[in-house]
Amino acid sequence: KNNWDIRKIKSAEGGAGTIQPAEVMNFNLDVLKYRIEKGSFIYEDKKSHVSAAAGYFDLAGKGDAAQGSYNFFTDAKVLNLVYHAANAPLPVQVKEMQLSFNPQNITLNNLSAIAGNSDVTATGKFENALAYFSGKGNLSATLNLKSNVFDANEWLPKNKPDGPPGSAPPPASNPLATKSADTVKAPCYQVPANIDITANATFAKVLYQKLIIEKVKGQLMIKDEAINISDLSGSLLKGTAKASLKYDTKSTGHPKVAFAYAIHNFDIQETYKRIETAQLATAAKNMQGSFSSELTGKGILNPGMNMDYNSLEGVGSLAIPDVRITDQPVLEEIGTAAKTSSLNNLEMKNVRATFKFKNGSIILAPTDIKFTNGYGINI
């Protein structure tokens, strides 16, 4: 059992199980690999570039091999490891990670890490990992993730400036013309058939763009050439939301998708302020109230991960129990012209609309909207 300062480790030039210290202060953890060969660890660093790292490994174990059958047991602990990849937006500090290895599985006893404003803890187990990474078996795993705060904004790509201050903006481009042939014809992601992974997540708070989502829970399952997100739920916009998604690549040239969501009591003003696409509905700016909506659907993706809208099928609903429209200039002008005040501060109650997707179209069922002033319209 030894403590090794990883800032002084470089690739082993000798035989199996040898480690030669050297004054190497930086290395690339992306290409850091441990493999078992004749019962010994071999450290490999095939390409170096500057990636800040500090901390130490605490390893203890034993192993032997007979006729290609390995019997290896070890425990590993990582403390205060700081890793900043060249293409990562910010460094990750692994405060503590404890692993146990044996020929059947790898157990993640504990992981505690911080990145920017985010924290995460994890436990889990990887079954048949050694055989899988050697190309001789399937991998199954179970992970449990927890976080007090996860700031997704820190991981989103940053918009690059168009040019120096005072420079002319770039010429407007046709968005359809900017799609490259590679983007349009790129094959869809094929989910591997030899993995069975289940990840359960519980996040107290998630920050995404302008949204603050609390009490986030969900499960991610990768199995049978499909990715299934189920029981995803959270509280936001003064309401709650649940969602599920399945991406299936089994026995088909085009991936199938199925999705569902149910949102309840979203505040209209909060939705307008925090979701940019909602601002396209300019009338929402002058609405006070809440709404709920449900949707289930399925479809097929084309190459490039684009939805084939002709394949899209689904049904949905929108419910507005009570909403008040205030300070709407258009209605005020109409009321002034008609010499009536009945259009001021309009209020609607118990509005419910249903719709469906079919043959590339959105079909809205006939909907009655009744106002408390006695007026009504049919859509």
Buried (B, 14 or more C-beta within 10 A) or exposed (E): EEEBEBBBBBBBEEEEBEBEEEEBEEBBBBEBEEEBEEBBBBBEBEEEEEBEBEBBBBBEBEBEBEEEEBEBEBBBBBBEBBBBBEEEBBBBBBBBBBBBBBBEBBBBBBBBBBBBEBBBBBBBBBBBBBBBBEEEBEBBBBBBBBBEBBBEBBBEEEEEEEEEEEEEEEEEEEEEEEEEEEEEEEEBEEBEEEBBBBBBBEBBBBBBEEBBBEBBEBBBBBBBBBBBBBEBBBBBBEBBBBBBBBBBBEEEEBBBBBBBBBBBBBBBBBBBBBBEEBEEEEEBBBBBBBBBBBBBBBBBBBBBBEEEBEBBBBBBBBBBBBBBBEEBEEBEEEBEEEEEEBBBBBBBBEBBBBBBBEEEEEEEEEBEBBBEBEEEEEE
